[in-house]
Amino acid sequence: MDYETFKQEMTEDLKQRLYERGIEDVEMSFHNVEKANQHYESLTVRQEGSNVGVNFNIENAFAEYEHTGDYAGVLAESTVESLNLF
């Protein structure tokens, strides 16, 4: 799976996992993050209308997937992190 496909599938699958746990009305978007000495693309997850969200370094998630081939594991980690927000 290439990077763009990974981003699309991660967004859809993560939204479905959260929905299955009773968390609806979730917004997801991608942003470029620039910090001192690093920059990366981030997936932001938040409930609609909220200013609070969680950011994932989607590039690191993709790198982990490429290294391990374990998409389900990467998705599970992202789901747990998202649930901590709600």
C-alpha positions, 0 to 999 in steps of 0.5 A: 500500500502506498502512502496516499492509500494508507492515509485514506484507509487509516482515516476511514478505518479509524473513524469506523473504529471510533463509531463502533465504540460510540464516538460519532461526529468525528472530524479528521484532517491532515496538517503539516506540522513544523516544530524546531528541527522537524516537520511532518504530516499530522492526522488530527482527530477531534469531535465536531465543534471541539477545539480539542483534538489529538494529532498523529504523526501519520508519516511515522505510522506509515513508516511503522506499517512499512517496517512491520507490515502490520496495518492492524497493529498500527490502526489499533495503536491509533485507536487507543490514542484517539480513545484517550481524547474522548 
